[in-house]
Amino acid sequence: MLGNGLKVLVHTDQSTPMAVVNVLYDVGARDENPEQTGFAHLFEHLMFGGSVHIPDYDDPLQLAGGENNAYTTNDLTNYYCQLPAENLETAFWLESDRMLSLAFGKKSLDVQRKVVCEEFKEHYINKPYGDVWHIMRGLTYKNHPYRWMTIGKELSHVENATLEDVKQFFFKHYTPSNAILVVAGNVTIDNVRLLAEKWFGDIPSGEKYIRMLPKEEEQQEERRMTVHRKVPLDAIYKTWHMCGRLDDDYYATDLLTDILGGGASSRLYQALVKEQQLFSGINCFHFGSLDNGIITIEGQLVKGVAMKDAEDAIEKELDKVKQHLIDERELQKVQNKTESVMAFEDMSVMNRAGSLAYYELLGDGEMMNTEFKKYQEVTVTDLNRLANQILVPSNSNTLWYLAEN
């Protein structure tokens, strides 16, 4: 850790000529003012609009043979670039300057605000089923800021963002004390240490952001909603509250969603798509949220199928995992699948850098090497216990999304 609070992690891989610089900021949509949502995502765009000493981020990186991208979630913001290891210092120069300060200007804000507003309209207002998660998050969460999407709760929040609003958000969250720097690839610890001190060491630490979010109260009764939209097929969306990412039950819950709806061999797909032909497609998943998250089932109905019949069929499949222990072989199958997905994801040095930053955010970068053991320890009894604990009507939220005639 540097004196200003910036955590620095190094992963050396001499089998590649490339290097990756990944900067994770511990800020996401959950950290926004409920009256000013969409700011974390807006910053994903603003961070490429020029910093205090560098008017353009992309050109110098491309000249050095590099590429970059970023993403924002409800929990975090992540920036990463990959370039030849011999040009590593270029990435340090670029990332440190935008951590020091963005080049705040009306023109940059106007441009990026317009981009974000167009994205909002294109993907969430004008697109079929685009408003589903605006509705579902608001139905499922009443207190916690997961009740709005990363893009923002309302278009007007980004439209009305002032330069002063944006500056305050930046200097509150995009600071060394709120960031994790991971450098991976054909690099040495000594060189990274020198470059980190040279380029990041003098940046003021900023005041460490202390997160105090409202807690979601335990849901006591079923919530339901029906909407009519111009879409080709009726669809159903169901959510249930589950534990957070660091809870011991997270691993069993993750495997349970895979058994229910993780692909064409899953229970819901086999029973309701292939055998009964009630749905054209159906999935079960969760968001991997750091705070208490949600299990989701979503499916599009075959034309002519009654919504109540489709929902009853889902409930019948859920009753099976609540009333009977899952076969050991079925559990083993999803454990093997999870292991292969985790191994495949970390084949590229870029993904390893991102994983290392994420696990460090969780509290320990070493977890990326040990976490699969937690999946191996899950038993069929764990799955049954959680199915009966989570998949109950009083914990459920249901949206009937009906096609207009």
Sequence and secondary structure as in RCSB ss.txt:
>XXXX:A:sequence
MLGNGLKVLVHTDQSTPMAVVNVLYDVGARDENPEQTGFAHLFEHLMFGGSVHIPDYDDPLQLAGGENNAYTTND
LTNYYCQLPAENLETAFWLESDRMLSLAFGKKSLDVQRKVVCEEFKEHYINKPYGDVWHIMRGLTYKNHPYRWMT
IGKELSHVENATLEDVKQFFFKHYTPSNAILVVAGNVTIDNVRLLAEKWFGDIPSGEKYIRMLPKEEEQQEERRM
TVHRKVPLDAIYKTWHMCGRLDDDYYATDLLTDILGGGASSRLYQALVKEQQLFSGINCFHFGSLDNGIITIEGQ
LVKGVAMKDAEDAIEKELDKVKQHLIDERELQKVQNKTESVMAFEDMSVMNRAGSLAYYELLGDGEMMNTEFKKY
QEVTVTDLNRLANQILVPSNSNTLWYLAEN
>XXXX:A:secstr
  TTS EEEEEE TT SEEEEEEEES  GGGSBTTBTTHHHHHHHHTTS BSS S SHHHHHHTT EEEEEE SS
 EEEEEEEEGGGHHHHHHHHHHHHH B   HHHHHHHHHHHHHHHIIIIISSTTTTHHHHHHHHH SSSGGGS T
T S HHHHHT  HHHHHHHHHHHSSGGGEEEEEEES  HHHHHHHHHHHHTTS                 S EEE
EEEES SS EEEEEEE   TTSTTHHHHHHHHHHHHSSTTSHHIIIIIIIS  EEEEEEEE   SSS EEEEEEE
E TT  HHHHHHHHHHHHHHHHHS   HHHHHHHHHHHHHHHHHHTTSHHHHHHHHHHHHHHT TTHHHHTHHHH
HT  HHHHHHHHHHHSSGGGEEEEEEEE  
